[in-house]
Amino acid sequence: MSNITKKIFIVTVTYNAMPWIDRCLQSAGNHPVIVVDNASTDKTVAHIQSNYPKVTLLPQDKNIGFGQGNNVGISYALKHGAESIFLLNQDAYLVDDCLEVLVKKQQVNPQFGILSPIHLNGKGNVLDRNFGNYISFQKAPKLMSDLLIDKSGELYEVPFVNAAGWLLSRECIETVGGFDPIFFHYGEDDNYCQRVLYHGLKIGIVLDTFLRHDREDRVIKPIMKYSNAYYKQLERRYKLIYGDVNKKEFTIQKEINQLKKKLLRHYLKLQFSNASKTKTQLTLLKSLIEPIAVSRKKNIEPGEHYL
């Protein structure tokens, strides 16, 4: 391992990871790896213990979620001298010298707190199904223009890329902190990117680096309106919108007032079913006022929060 990458730790959070864990860990090469297992019910923990003795395994007593699982790994890595930390999904695999290239790129571009490789699908023959959204013309106009006129560079700034493969600098972690525990699963990487930008750091994609994100065979179930899953999704949306520290005003009360007016209209029109749904939404939003306010207050301050 070269000196330039000897203090780079890979952190992977696992939960029932047997379909992917071998390819994931084997792609890490000789880099130190920390696996935080979220109380898997399959053989993930035993398999890692038996086959990957060099991996630092931190099994949890319960599922603490993606963000907090990463926080455990990040904290461990920092205590053991990490200068940079690469977050690698359990279903993602590094390709060739991806990590070495990212580290060198970040060292000469320290304003980029997060660097990501290009995300391919599991087979490595096309882009990951969501990755194209992050490099669209609206979000990365220079990248798209340069590619079309065959004038592409190596590093491009974007407002967001998901955390399947993030290289985080120590400066970024010391300034932004870890993932906000207000999010359990989904939304935590969106929130983190909001905070990175707020604190004056950048997010970038390095074109000559790749990872494979092996998720294309999963079936996405539609969410029924007004189901428990629907309200969970709505809760994440509220947290992302009103927890965004880049927005100066905390405008949650405006939406609460609008919902109150909507609820009154339903009652006046004897629309009791609609009133019940609006009341549930209103109750949810009210319950988020304090935790979002606490989150915003902490996240606008620099520091190793949540670690």
KOLNUNU-292473 format. One record per residue (C-alpha): residue number from 1; chain; x, y, z. Coordinates in nm, 4 decimals, decimal comma. Example, Ala and Ser with C-alpha at 12.3 -4.5 7.8 and 13.67 -1.06 7.14 Angstrom:
<atoms>
<atom num="1" chaine="A" u="1,2300" v="-0,4500" w="0,7800"/>
<atom num="2" chaine="A" u="1,3670" v="-0,1060" w="0,7140"/>
</atoms>
This chain:
<atoms>
<atom num="1" chaine="A" u="0,0000" v="0,0000" w="0,0000"/>
<atom num="2" chaine="A" u="0,1385" v="0,3413" w="-0,0943"/>
<atom num="3" chaine="A" u="0,2009" v="0,6130" w="0,1634"/>
<atom num="4" chaine="A" u="-0,0663" v="0,8238" w="-0,0022"/>
<atom num="5" chaine="A" u="-0,3381" v="0,5751" w="0,0939"/>
<atom num="6" chaine="A" u="-0,2049" v="0,4115" w="0,4117"/>
<atom num="7" chaine="A" u="-0,4337" v="0,6175" w="0,6382"/>
<atom num="8" chaine="A" u="-0,7485" v="0,5630" w="0,4347"/>
<atom num="9" chaine="A" u="-1,0116" v="0,3485" w="0,6028"/>
<atom num="10" chaine="A" u="-1,3084" v="0,1866" w="0,4294"/>
<atom num="11" chaine="A" u="-1,6318" v="0,1775" w="0,6301"/>
<atom num="12" chaine="A" u="-1,9138" v="-0,0577" w="0,5299"/>
<atom num="13" chaine="A" u="-2,2452" v="-0,0969" w="0,7103"/>
<atom num="14" chaine="A" u="-2,4014" v="-0,4406" w="0,6680"/>
<atom num="15" chaine="A" u="-2,7442" v="-0,5900" w="0,7197"/>
<atom num="16" chaine="A" u="-2,8051" v="-0,9411" w="0,5842"/>
<atom num="17" chaine="A" u="-2,5255" v="-0,8829" w="0,3345"/>
<atom num="18" chaine="A" u="-2,4463" v="-1,2391" w="0,2275"/>
<atom num="19" chaine="A" u="-2,5407" v="-1,1918" w="-0,1421"/>
<atom num="20" chaine="A" u="-2,2764" v="-0,9178" w="-0,1832"/>
<atom num="21" chaine="A" u="-2,0276" v="-0,9222" w="0,1030"/>
<atom num="22" chaine="A" u="-1,7541" v="-1,1297" w="-0,0634"/>
<atom num="23" chaine="A" u="-1,7334" v="-0,9105" w="-0,3736"/>
<atom num="24" chaine="A" u="-1,7574" v="-0,5989" w="-0,1601"/>
<atom num="25" chaine="A" u="-1,4748" v="-0,6880" w="0,0785"/>
<atom num="26" chaine="A" u="-1,2554" v="-0,8410" w="-0,1899"/>
<atom num="27" chaine="A" u="-1,2767" v="-0,5181" w="-0,3892"/>
<atom num="28" chaine="A" u="-1,1268" v="-0,3294" w="-0,0931"/>
<atom num="29" chaine="A" u="-0,7835" v="-0,4777" w="-0,1580"/>
<atom num="30" chaine="A" u="-0,5349" v="-0,4205" w="0,1230"/>
<atom num="31" chaine="A" u="-0,7028" v="-0,1141" w="0,2673"/>
<atom num="32" chaine="A" u="-0,8116" v="-0,1348" w="0,6312"/>
<atom num="33" chaine="A" u="-1,1831" v="-0,2124" w="0,6433"/>
<atom num="34" chaine="A" u="-1,4306" v="-0,1498" w="0,9238"/>
<atom num="35" chaine="A" u="-1,7619" v="-0,3345" w="0,9010"/>
<atom num="36" chaine="A" u="-2,0461" v="-0,2211" w="1,1245"/>
<atom num="37" chaine="A" u="-2,3123" v="-0,4905" w="1,1246"/>
<atom num="38" chaine="A" u="-2,6680" v="-0,3855" w="1,2038"/>
<atom num="39" chaine="A" u="-2,7781" v="-0,7058" w="1,3795"/>
<atom num="40" chaine="A" u="-2,7947" v="-0,9207" w="1,0664"/>
<atom num="41" chaine="A" u="-3,0150" v="-1,2283" w="1,0912"/>
<atom num="42" chaine="A" u="-2,8274" v="-1,4215" w="0,8229"/>
<atom num="43" chaine="A" u="-2,4665" v="-1,5493" w="0,8366"/>
<atom num="44" chaine="A" u="-2,2984" v="-1,2150" w="0,7606"/>
<atom num="45" chaine="A" u="-2,1178" v="-1,1791" w="1,0943"/>
<atom num="46" chaine="A" u="-1,9975" v="-1,5397" w="1,1140"/>
<atom num="47" chaine="A" u="-1,8881" v="-1,5314" w="0,7496"/>
<atom num="48" chaine="A" u="-1,6772" v="-1,2202" w="0,7995"/>
<atom num="49" chaine="A" u="-1,5257" v="-1,3569" w="1,1202"/>
<atom num="50" chaine="A" u="-1,4276" v="-1,6820" w="0,9468"/>
<atom num="51" chaine="A" u="-1,3068" v="-1,5486" w="0,6139"/>
<atom num="52" chaine="A" u="-1,1837" v="-1,1925" w="0,6703"/>
<atom num="53" chaine="A" u="-0,9703" v="-1,1884" w="0,9868"/>
<atom num="54" chaine="A" u="-0,8125" v="-0,8531" w="0,8963"/>
<atom num="55" chaine="A" u="-1,1499" v="-0,6783" w="0,8831"/>
<atom num="56" chaine="A" u="-1,2455" v="-0,4859" w="1,1955"/>
<atom num="57" chaine="A" u="-1,5970" v="-0,6085" w="1,2716"/>
<atom num="58" chaine="A" u="-1,8212" v="-0,4007" w="1,4977"/>
<atom num="59" chaine="A" u="-2,1485" v="-0,5948" w="1,5434"/>
<atom num="60" chaine="A" u="-2,4415" v="-0,4014" w="1,6901"/>
<atom num="61" chaine="A" u="-2,7090" v="-0,5387" w="1,9232"/>
<atom num="62" chaine="A" u="-2,9845" v="-0,3844" w="1,7102"/>
<atom num="63" chaine="A" u="-3,0327" v="-0,2222" w="1,3716"/>
<atom num="64" chaine="A" u="-2,9245" v="0,1389" w="1,4267"/>
<atom num="65" chaine="A" u="-2,9739" v="0,2390" w="1,0630"/>
<atom num="66" chaine="A" u="-2,7419" v="0,3293" w="0,7771"/>
<atom num="67" chaine="A" u="-2,6389" v="0,6720" w="0,9016"/>
<atom num="68" chaine="A" u="-2,5697" v="0,5833" w="1,2624"/>
<atom num="69" chaine="A" u="-2,3970" v="0,2639" w="1,1544"/>
<atom num="70" chaine="A" u="-2,1601" v="0,4701" w="0,9436"/>
<atom num="71" chaine="A" u="-2,1109" v="0,7072" w="1,2366"/>
<atom num="72" chaine="A" u="-1,9867" v="0,4155" w="1,4480"/>
<atom num="73" chaine="A" u="-1,7386" v="0,3184" w="1,1765"/>
<atom num="74" chaine="A" u="-1,6262" v="0,6754" w="1,1098"/>
<atom num="75" chaine="A" u="-1,5680" v="0,7369" w="1,4803"/>
<atom num="76" chaine="A" u="-1,3584" v="0,4205" w="1,5073"/>
<atom num="77" chaine="A" u="-1,1532" v="0,5162" w="1,2017"/>
<atom num="78" chaine="A" u="-1,0839" v="0,8673" w="1,3325"/>
<atom num="79" chaine="A" u="-0,9645" v="0,7271" w="1,6655"/>
<atom num="80" chaine="A" u="-0,7219" v="0,5061" w="1,4738"/>
<atom num="81" chaine="A" u="-0,5633" v="0,7847" w="1,2712"/>
<atom num="82" chaine="A" u="-0,7730" v="0,7986" w="0,9553"/>
<atom num="83" chaine="A" u="-0,6976" v="1,0954" w="0,7304"/>
<atom num="84" chaine="A" u="-0,9749" v="1,0061" w="0,4873"/>
<atom num="85" chaine="A" u="-1,2633" v="0,7615" w="0,5046"/>
<atom num="86" chaine="A" u="-1,4346" v="0,5848" w="0,2171"/>
<atom num="87" chaine="A" u="-1,7955" v="0,4836" w="0,2758"/>
<atom num="88" chaine="A" u="-1,8743" v="0,1746" w="0,0698"/>
<atom num="89" chaine="A" u="-2,2212" v="0,0196" w="0,0466"/>
<atom num="90" chaine="A" u="-2,2469" v="-0,3515" w="0,1215"/>
<atom num="91" chaine="A" u="-2,3767" v="-0,4016" w="-0,2341"/>
<atom num="92" chaine="A" u="-2,1060" v="-0,1947" w="-0,4044"/>
<atom num="93" chaine="A" u="-1,7651" v="-0,2961" w="-0,5361"/>
<atom num="94" chaine="A" u="-1,4591" v="-0,0817" w="-0,6071"/>
<atom num="95" chaine="A" u="-1,3157" v="-0,1152" w="-0,9565"/>
<atom num="96" chaine="A" u="-0,9366" v="-0,1275" w="-1,0091"/>
<atom num="97" chaine="A" u="-0,7471" v="0,1627" w="-0,8470"/>
<atom num="98" chaine="A" u="-1,0597" v="0,3686" w="-0,7843"/>
<atom num="99" chaine="A" u="-0,9746" v="0,4592" w="-0,4261"/>
<atom num="100" chaine="A" u="-0,6125" v="0,5526" w="-0,4945"/>
<atom num="101" chaine="A" u="-0,7173" v="0,7910" w="-0,7718"/>
<atom num="102" chaine="A" u="-0,9877" v="0,9494" w="-0,5557"/>
<atom num="103" chaine="A" u="-0,7458" v="1,0058" w="-0,2680"/>
<atom num="104" chaine="A" u="-0,4879" v="1,1739" w="-0,4896"/>
<atom num="105" chaine="A" u="-0,7573" v="1,3905" w="-0,6473"/>
<atom num="106" chaine="A" u="-0,8864" v="1,4996" w="-0,3069"/>
<atom num="107" chaine="A" u="-0,5392" v="1,5815" w="-0,1797"/>
<atom num="108" chaine="A" u="-0,4844" v="1,8319" w="-0,4612"/>
<atom num="109" chaine="A" u="-0,8453" v="1,9565" w="-0,4405"/>
<atom num="110" chaine="A" u="-0,9050" v="1,9860" w="-0,0638"/>
<atom num="111" chaine="A" u="-1,2106" v="2,2066" w="-0,1179"/>
<atom num="112" chaine="A" u="-1,3967" v="1,8879" w="-0,2159"/>
<atom num="113" chaine="A" u="-1,5174" v="1,7339" w="0,1102"/>
<atom num="114" chaine="A" u="-1,6872" v="1,4479" w="-0,0767"/>
<atom num="115" chaine="A" u="-1,5570" v="1,2751" w="-0,3874"/>
<atom num="116" chaine="A" u="-1,7411" v="0,9957" w="-0,5634"/>
<atom num="117" chaine="A" u="-1,6544" v="0,7639" w="-0,8505"/>
<atom num="118" chaine="A" u="-1,8920" v="0,6962" w="-1,1379"/>
<atom num="119" chaine="A" u="-2,1550" v="0,4423" w="-1,0280"/>
<atom num="120" chaine="A" u="-2,2099" v="0,1535" w="-1,2700"/>
<atom num="121" chaine="A" u="-2,4649" v="-0,1243" w="-1,2345"/>
<atom num="122" chaine="A" u="-2,3693" v="-0,4590" w="-1,0858"/>
<atom num="123" chaine="A" u="-2,2451" v="-0,5949" w="-1,4186"/>
<atom num="124" chaine="A" u="-2,0415" v="-0,2834" w="-1,4891"/>
<atom num="125" chaine="A" u="-2,1817" v="-0,2365" w="-1,8389"/>
<atom num="126" chaine="A" u="-2,4135" v="0,0658" w="-1,7897"/>
<atom num="127" chaine="A" u="-2,4645" v="0,3493" w="-1,5419"/>
<atom num="128" chaine="A" u="-2,6407" v="0,2732" w="-1,2151"/>
<atom num="129" chaine="A" u="-3,0087" v="0,3462" w="-1,2605"/>
<atom num="130" chaine="A" u="-3,0085" v="0,6518" w="-1,0317"/>
<atom num="131" chaine="A" u="-2,6643" v="0,7899" w="-1,1072"/>
<atom num="132" chaine="A" u="-2,7746" v="0,9621" w="-1,4268"/>
<atom num="133" chaine="A" u="-2,9949" v="1,1883" w="-1,2153"/>
<atom num="134" chaine="A" u="-2,6903" v="1,3256" w="-1,0343"/>
<atom num="135" chaine="A" u="-2,5100" v="1,4242" w="-1,3550"/>
<atom num="136" chaine="A" u="-2,8061" v="1,5621" w="-1,5506"/>
<atom num="137" chaine="A" u="-2,7675" v="1,8912" w="-1,7360"/>
<atom num="138" chaine="A" u="-2,9647" v="2,0697" w="-1,4634"/>
<atom num="139" chaine="A" u="-2,7307" v="1,9466" w="-1,1890"/>
<atom num="140" chaine="A" u="-2,3984" v="1,9212" w="-1,3722"/>
<atom num="141" chaine="A" u="-2,4245" v="2,1363" w="-1,6892"/>
<atom num="142" chaine="A" u="-2,0487" v="2,1607" w="-1,7463"/>
<atom num="143" chaine="A" u="-2,0043" v="1,7849" w="-1,7254"/>
<atom num="144" chaine="A" u="-2,2767" v="1,7129" w="-1,9780"/>
<atom num="145" chaine="A" u="-2,1573" v="1,9856" w="-2,2153"/>
<atom num="146" chaine="A" u="-1,7955" v="1,8700" w="-2,1973"/>
<atom num="147" chaine="A" u="-1,8912" v="1,5094" w="-2,2632"/>
<atom num="148" chaine="A" u="-2,0988" v="1,6020" w="-2,5673"/>
<atom num="149" chaine="A" u="-1,8204" v="1,8073" w="-2,7242"/>
<atom num="150" chaine="A" u="-1,5532" v="1,5526" w="-2,6290"/>
<atom num="151" chaine="A" u="-1,3758" v="1,7918" w="-2,3955"/>
<atom num="152" chaine="A" u="-1,4262" v="1,6215" w="-2,0631"/>
<atom num="153" chaine="A" u="-1,2060" v="1,6862" w="-1,7632"/>
<atom num="154" chaine="A" u="-1,1493" v="1,4673" w="-1,4599"/>
<atom num="155" chaine="A" u="-1,3366" v="1,6294" w="-1,1703"/>
<atom num="156" chaine="A" u="-1,6834" v="1,7855" w="-1,1758"/>
<atom num="157" chaine="A" u="-1,8831" v="1,9574" w="-0,9053"/>
<atom num="158" chaine="A" u="-2,2359" v="1,8333" w="-0,8282"/>
<atom num="159" chaine="A" u="-2,4873" v="1,9255" w="-0,5548"/>
<atom num="160" chaine="A" u="-2,5518" v="1,5636" w="-0,4560"/>
<atom num="161" chaine="A" u="-2,4415" v="1,2060" w="-0,5106"/>
<atom num="162" chaine="A" u="-2,5634" v="0,9152" w="-0,3017"/>
<atom num="163" chaine="A" u="-2,3455" v="0,7602" w="-0,0340"/>
<atom num="164" chaine="A" u="-2,2900" v="0,4225" w="-0,2005"/>
<atom num="165" chaine="A" u="-1,9277" v="0,5292" w="-0,2451"/>
<atom num="166" chaine="A" u="-1,8065" v="0,8482" w="-0,0755"/>
<atom num="167" chaine="A" u="-1,4519" v="0,9566" w="-0,0039"/>
<atom num="168" chaine="A" u="-1,4739" v="1,1912" w="0,2957"/>
<atom num="169" chaine="A" u="-1,1768" v="1,4052" w="0,3920"/>
<atom num="170" chaine="A" u="-1,0913" v="1,4435" w="0,7587"/>
<atom num="171" chaine="A" u="-1,1483" v="1,8179" w="0,7218"/>
<atom num="172" chaine="A" u="-1,5006" v="1,7475" w="0,5988"/>
<atom num="173" chaine="A" u="-1,5773" v="1,5183" w="0,8914"/>
<atom num="174" chaine="A" u="-1,4309" v="1,7604" w="1,1462"/>
<atom num="175" chaine="A" u="-1,6375" v="2,0434" w="0,9964"/>
<atom num="176" chaine="A" u="-1,9660" v="1,8715" w="0,9087"/>
<atom num="177" chaine="A" u="-1,9651" v="1,5755" w="1,1463"/>
<atom num="178" chaine="A" u="-2,1404" v="1,2460" w="1,0891"/>
<atom num="179" chaine="A" u="-2,4867" v="1,1561" w="0,9658"/>
<atom num="180" chaine="A" u="-2,7769" v="1,3197" w="1,1480"/>
<atom num="181" chaine="A" u="-2,9612" v="1,0528" w="1,3543"/>
<atom num="182" chaine="A" u="-3,2901" v="1,2283" w="1,2789"/>
<atom num="183" chaine="A" u="-3,2791" v="1,0039" w="0,9684"/>
<atom num="184" chaine="A" u="-3,2905" v="0,6257" w="1,0101"/>
<atom num="185" chaine="A" u="-3,2785" v="0,4957" w="0,6533"/>
<atom num="186" chaine="A" u="-3,2925" v="0,7100" w="0,3388"/>
<atom num="187" chaine="A" u="-3,2487" v="1,0843" w="0,3355"/>
<atom num="188" chaine="A" u="-2,9355" v="1,0901" w="0,5502"/>
<atom num="189" chaine="A" u="-2,7029" v="1,1361" w="0,2528"/>
<atom num="190" chaine="A" u="-2,9210" v="1,4151" w="0,1085"/>
<atom num="191" chaine="A" u="-2,9059" v="1,5933" w="0,4439"/>
<atom num="192" chaine="A" u="-2,5305" v="1,5423" w="0,4695"/>
<atom num="193" chaine="A" u="-2,4741" v="1,6957" w="0,1270"/>
<atom num="194" chaine="A" u="-2,6860" v="1,9944" w="0,2296"/>
<atom num="195" chaine="A" u="-2,4581" v="2,0440" w="0,5290"/>
<atom num="196" chaine="A" u="-2,1383" v="2,0004" w="0,3271"/>
<atom num="197" chaine="A" u="-2,2456" v="2,2793" w="0,0935"/>
<atom num="198" chaine="A" u="-2,3565" v="2,4993" w="0,3842"/>
<atom num="199" chaine="A" u="-2,0096" v="2,4791" w="0,5390"/>
<atom num="200" chaine="A" u="-1,8410" v="2,5892" w="0,2178"/>
<atom num="201" chaine="A" u="-1,7109" v="2,2556" w="0,0945"/>
<atom num="202" chaine="A" u="-1,7801" v="2,0966" w="-0,2432"/>
<atom num="203" chaine="A" u="-1,9063" v="1,7619" w="-0,3714"/>
<atom num="204" chaine="A" u="-1,7423" v="1,6128" w="-0,6784"/>
<atom num="205" chaine="A" u="-1,7467" v="1,3220" w="-0,9213"/>
<atom num="206" chaine="A" u="-1,4196" v="1,1907" w="-1,0646"/>
<atom num="207" chaine="A" u="-1,4743" v="1,0604" w="-1,4171"/>
<atom num="208" chaine="A" u="-1,1867" v="0,8136" w="-1,4400"/>
<atom num="209" chaine="A" u="-1,2954" v="0,6127" w="-1,1344"/>
<atom num="210" chaine="A" u="-1,5713" v="0,3534" w="-1,1050"/>
<atom num="211" chaine="A" u="-1,7638" v="0,1366" w="-0,8629"/>
<atom num="212" chaine="A" u="-2,0339" v="-0,1184" w="-0,9310"/>
<atom num="213" chaine="A" u="-2,3618" v="-0,0784" w="-0,7433"/>
<atom num="214" chaine="A" u="-2,5257" v="-0,4196" w="-0,7529"/>
<atom num="215" chaine="A" u="-2,8942" v="-0,3408" w="-0,6972"/>
<atom num="216" chaine="A" u="-3,0690" v="-0,3589" w="-1,0337"/>
<atom num="217" chaine="A" u="-3,2585" v="-0,6829" w="-0,9627"/>
<atom num="218" chaine="A" u="-3,4530" v="-0,5451" w="-0,6679"/>
<atom num="219" chaine="A" u="-3,8247" v="-0,4872" w="-0,7090"/>
<atom num="220" chaine="A" u="-3,9427" v="-0,1434" w="-0,5964"/>
<atom num="221" chaine="A" u="-4,2866" v="-0,1762" w="-0,4420"/>
<atom num="222" chaine="A" u="-4,5285" v="0,1109" w="-0,5052"/>
<atom num="223" chaine="A" u="-4,6251" v="0,3055" w="-0,1942"/>
<atom num="224" chaine="A" u="-4,9982" v="0,3200" w="-0,1303"/>
<atom num="225" chaine="A" u="-5,1228" v="0,6686" w="-0,0504"/>
<atom num="226" chaine="A" u="-5,1990" v="0,7212" w="0,3201"/>
<atom num="227" chaine="A" u="-5,0318" v="0,3932" w="0,4174"/>
<atom num="228" chaine="A" u="-4,7703" v="0,3766" w="0,6941"/>
<atom num="229" chaine="A" u="-4,4993" v="0,3766" w="0,4268"/>
<atom num="230" chaine="A" u="-4,6553" v="0,6868" w="0,2726"/>
<atom num="231" chaine="A" u="-4,6335" v="0,8772" w="0,6012"/>
<atom num="232" chaine="A" u="-4,2771" v="0,7541" w="0,6585"/>
<atom num="233" chaine="A" u="-4,1837" v="0,8923" w="0,3181"/>
<atom num="234" chaine="A" u="-4,3625" v="1,2177" w="0,3995"/>
<atom num="235" chaine="A" u="-4,1728" v="1,2400" w="0,7278"/>
<atom num="236" chaine="A" u="-3,8385" v="1,2116" w="0,5445"/>
<atom num="237" chaine="A" u="-3,9511" v="1,4773" w="0,2989"/>
<atom num="238" chaine="A" u="-4,0395" v="1,7173" w="0,5806"/>
<atom num="239" chaine="A" u="-3,7055" v="1,6566" w="0,7507"/>
<atom num="240" chaine="A" u="-3,5147" v="1,7218" w="0,4281"/>
<atom num="241" chaine="A" u="-3,7084" v="2,0359" w="0,3402"/>
<atom num="242" chaine="A" u="-3,7224" v="2,2011" w="0,6811"/>
<atom num="243" chaine="A" u="-3,3922" v="2,0622" w="0,8073"/>
<atom num="244" chaine="A" u="-3,2001" v="2,2127" w="0,5140"/>
<atom num="245" chaine="A" u="-2,9589" v="2,4545" w="0,6824"/>
<atom num="246" chaine="A" u="-2,9045" v="2,6372" w="0,3536"/>
<atom num="247" chaine="A" u="-3,2549" v="2,7799" w="0,3904"/>
<atom num="248" chaine="A" u="-3,2357" v="3,0813" w="0,6187"/>
<atom num="249" chaine="A" u="-3,5968" v="3,0726" w="0,7342"/>
<atom num="250" chaine="A" u="-3,7485" v="2,7909" w="0,9366"/>
<atom num="251" chaine="A" u="-4,0858" v="2,7963" w="0,7576"/>
<atom num="252" chaine="A" u="-4,2507" v="2,4849" w="0,9022"/>
<atom num="253" chaine="A" u="-4,5154" v="2,6953" w="1,0792"/>
<atom num="254" chaine="A" u="-4,6420" v="2,8237" w="0,7432"/>
<atom num="255" chaine="A" u="-4,7252" v="2,4722" w="0,6292"/>
<atom num="256" chaine="A" u="-4,8851" v="2,3935" w="0,9635"/>
<atom num="257" chaine="A" u="-5,1141" v="2,6955" w="0,9229"/>
<atom num="258" chaine="A" u="-5,2046" v="2,5845" w="0,5696"/>
<atom num="259" chaine="A" u="-5,2919" v="2,2352" w="0,6930"/>
<atom num="260" chaine="A" u="-5,5078" v="2,3813" w="0,9695"/>
<atom num="261" chaine="A" u="-5,7058" v="2,5796" w="0,7112"/>
<atom num="262" chaine="A" u="-5,7369" v="2,2702" w="0,4932"/>
<atom num="263" chaine="A" u="-5,8607" v="2,0680" w="0,7905"/>
<atom num="264" chaine="A" u="-6,1247" v="2,3293" w="0,8709"/>
<atom num="265" chaine="A" u="-6,2507" v="2,3245" w="0,5106"/>
<atom num="266" chaine="A" u="-6,2874" v="1,9459" w="0,5249"/>
<atom num="267" chaine="A" u="-6,4955" v="1,9699" w="0,8428"/>
<atom num="268" chaine="A" u="-6,7146" v="2,2471" w="0,7019"/>
<atom num="269" chaine="A" u="-6,7841" v="2,0329" w="0,3947"/>
<atom num="270" chaine="A" u="-6,8414" v="1,7229" w="0,6126"/>
<atom num="271" chaine="A" u="-6,5492" v="1,5487" w="0,4399"/>
<atom num="272" chaine="A" u="-6,4560" v="1,3457" w="0,7447"/>
<atom num="273" chaine="A" u="-6,2362" v="1,0926" w="0,5655"/>
<atom num="274" chaine="A" u="-6,0262" v="1,3696" w="0,4118"/>
<atom num="275" chaine="A" u="-6,0224" v="1,5484" w="0,7460"/>
<atom num="276" chaine="A" u="-5,8788" v="1,2393" w="0,9141"/>
<atom num="277" chaine="A" u="-5,5963" v="1,2173" w="0,6586"/>
<atom num="278" chaine="A" u="-5,5146" v="1,5869" w="0,6887"/>
<atom num="279" chaine="A" u="-5,5195" v="1,5619" w="1,0678"/>
<atom num="280" chaine="A" u="-5,2688" v="1,2753" w="1,0541"/>
<atom num="281" chaine="A" u="-5,0431" v="1,4854" w="0,8325"/>
<atom num="282" chaine="A" u="-5,0793" v="1,7842" w="1,0651"/>
<atom num="283" chaine="A" u="-4,9987" v="1,5756" w="1,3728"/>
<atom num="284" chaine="A" u="-4,6902" v="1,4384" w="1,1993"/>
<atom num="285" chaine="A" u="-4,5654" v="1,7828" w="1,1031"/>
<atom num="286" chaine="A" u="-4,6204" v="1,9233" w="1,4531"/>
<atom num="287" chaine="A" u="-4,4234" v="1,6333" w="1,6024"/>
<atom num="288" chaine="A" u="-4,1236" v="1,7293" w="1,3881"/>
<atom num="289" chaine="A" u="-4,0992" v="2,0950" w="1,4939"/>
<atom num="290" chaine="A" u="-3,8692" v="2,0373" w="1,7910"/>
<atom num="291" chaine="A" u="-3,6397" v="1,7639" w="1,6492"/>
<atom num="292" chaine="A" u="-3,5895" v="1,9575" w="1,3250"/>
<atom num="293" chaine="A" u="-3,5175" v="2,2792" w="1,5163"/>
<atom num="294" chaine="A" u="-3,2599" v="2,0961" w="1,7311"/>
<atom num="295" chaine="A" u="-3,1074" v="1,9417" w="1,4186"/>
<atom num="296" chaine="A" u="-3,0759" v="2,2766" w="1,2422"/>
<atom num="297" chaine="A" u="-2,9210" v="2,4451" w="1,5450"/>
<atom num="298" chaine="A" u="-2,6535" v="2,1770" w="1,5733"/>
<atom num="299" chaine="A" u="-2,5838" v="2,1404" w="1,2021"/>
<atom num="300" chaine="A" u="-2,5150" v="2,5088" w="1,1358"/>
<atom num="301" chaine="A" u="-2,2226" v="2,4883" w="1,3780"/>
<atom num="302" chaine="A" u="-1,8977" v="2,3243" w="1,2629"/>
<atom num="303" chaine="A" u="-1,7859" v="2,0201" w="1,4574"/>
<atom num="304" chaine="A" u="-1,7718" v="1,6412" w="1,4750"/>
<atom num="305" chaine="A" u="-2,1403" v="1,6106" w="1,5547"/>
<atom num="306" chaine="A" u="-2,2967" v="1,2652" w="1,6055"/>
<atom num="307" chaine="A" u="-1,9575" v="1,0901" w="1,6234"/>
</atoms>
